[in-house]
Amino acid sequence: MAEKKRCAIYTRKSTEEGLEQDFNSLDAQREACAAYILSQAAEGWEQVREHYDDGGWSGGNMDRPALRQLLADIEAGKVDIIVVYKVDRLTRSLADFAKIVEILDEKGASFVSVTQAFNTTNSMGRLTLNVLLSFAQFEREVTGERIRDKIAASKQKGMWMGGPVPLGYRLENRKLVIEPSEAETARMIFERYIQLRSMPKLVEDLAAKGVRTKQRTYKSGKVVGGIPFGKGMLGNFLKNPLYTGRVKHNDHIYDGEHEAIISVELFEQVQQIFKENGQELRLGKKARNPSLLTSILTDPDGRPMTPEHSAKGSRRYRYYVTRYKPGEKTGTPWRVPAGDLDRAAIRLFAQWLRSAKNDEADDIVARNTLADRLGDQTIFEQRQALLDFEVRFKLGAETLSLLEDNDPEGEAVFSLPARLVTHGREKRLAIPPDGSNASSEPDPALMRLVAQAMAAQRMVLKGIEDPSVACYGKRYLWQLLRISWLAPDIISAIVEGRHPAGLTGRRLLRAAQLPLEWSRQREFLGFS
């Protein structure tokens, strides 16, 4: 008795035309394959129940649902032989054919063409198939080139090349003819956008007026359209030069055979508003809380950081936080105060502008002038400069770096020491103002400790009682006294915000081994 071989029939048709018929091309292919399998019953061939049909899918690639399912079943050991009507039903690509044969060989499977005597289990069969598929691929590519050339030549003459008939027109003898009632609606949409200058407002306005998309009925009886306009549909509608009596092909626009509904001037005015709105959106002018580094900042793991806001009472706090991809849970999430990061980014950008040496003299002067003015500009002007010069920023564990978009290696051009430190209950980004290890501004917790320390010293040495410290116990007073004998230059640095980034109120208060000698204090606290 012959060994049992499970056979799967695969069918394909490039277009959906005729698939609605009771007996279509896919049925004809399957019937021929089933008859061939039945003729090989003595060899143990047996058809599987699963149908693998790709109706309306091109053979130029492997992105086909039924083919993907078939290959998955082969991987799972459910199919031994693929049976097709012709080889080009399986694929028209030589490269894809090699991939399919590799999968079949790994699982000890093969495929058979009913109308062509091929066998993939030997080298001669593969050679013959490769030759055949080379011609099939050549035919597909030549056909595609011919169709593309014909469309390009036809559009250069302004001809309508098919597709859904747009609102405002009807089709007569394969040409677009103005439909008066719809044309008024189309013209009104363009004019209302110029008045409102906002896509969301236009969507609401058209919905309130009961304006709907063009309704179309296909030969099969299927009805599409007749629904309220969405932002995406309106965007495509308002950017379509067809309404000016022209046709577009790739990046070229040609005079069309059909009549215009609107003037070219009106169309260009709409496009200018689109451009202005896009620029405002890019700069964040439409945002309720604009952020300087939106879309140009990444965290230490290379993930984008996005603005986030929180409120406590009447105060609002801004942060940049790590944005995960959908389903991503790995890595450390970063949350950095936006104000600290924005100031550091502008300082770093100014340094980069002043570093230009190989540019023209006028460019160097312009860059230096911009660097000097950055501190006085609005957030939108600053963001415009960052986008114009195509720079981006990466936050590291210990640094903030500036990178150039045109650098394929993505290497840092400039960097500043920067790290998160805890100031009381709040996290701050400690960045030196001059490239040293100093903090950028005074720490309120440290300032309060110094004031309490001086009050404790006066109370202990001079008997001047201060209510701000009189309520504390002996242990805390002793900690304050230890701080009061810090070196004068250390006290000045704390008051002026020039202290090391790692020096926090908690660390200073708990420094039980703080030396009395000033030089050793500087070393102990990180000032030297």
Order of alpha helices (4+ residues) and beta strands (2+ residues): beta-alpha-beta-beta-alpha-beta-alpha-alpha-beta-alpha-beta-beta-alpha-alpha-beta-beta-alpha-beta-beta-alpha-beta-beta-beta-beta-alpha-alpha-alpha-beta-beta-beta-beta-beta-alpha-alpha-alpha-alpha-alpha-alpha
